[in-house]
Amino acid sequence: MHGNDSLYTRMSAQPFYKENQTDPELEHKVKKFADKLSETVNIIANEPSLAFFRIQEHVRKTLPQLVDQKHEVEDIQAKVQGSCFDAEYATNAVKGMLSSAIHFQNIQDLLKNAMFMKQQISYADKRKIVKHSPNGASTQQLEKSGDRHLQADHQLLPENIPKQLVEDSQENEEVEQYMSLGVNKL
C-alpha cells in the first residue's frame, strides 16, 4: 500500500493540467466564437418575444382603422339590404298592378256605360224641357242638333232650359275625351 501513497504524492506534486503556452490568435478566435454563439443564443431566445412585440405594434396601429371599415361595411350592407327589400316590394306591386289590368278595364267599361246612361238621361230631360217650352222652339230642330245644340248654339235654346244641363253636356264631352285618351294609353 505504500506504493499507492507514492502515486498519490506524485500526482499531487504535479500540476493537474499543464499550463501550455496558448496561442494568442487561437484564444482570440475562441473568444470571438463564444461571443457570437452567445449573441446568437440571445437572439434566438428573444426572437419570439420580439416578433410578438412587432405583431402587437401592428395590431395597435391597424385595429382602429379595421373597426371603422367594418362599421362602414355593416352600414352599407344594411342600406343595400333595405334597397333590395324596397326593390322587391316595388316589383311585387308592379306585378300586382299588371294582374289588375282586367279590373281597370272593367272600371273603364263601367265608366263608359255610366257616361252613356248620363247622356241618355240628359237627352230625355232635354226632350221633356222642349215639349214643355213656352216660346215654341221646334222639337225637330233640337233633335237634329242633339247635344251639340246645347253646347254650341245657346241662342236656339229655350230660356227655360237650366244652365246645369248645358254644363253637364260639356262635362260629358270632356270626360269622353279623357276616357278615349285613357283607352289609347292602355
Disulfide bonds with the S-S distance in Angstrom:
none
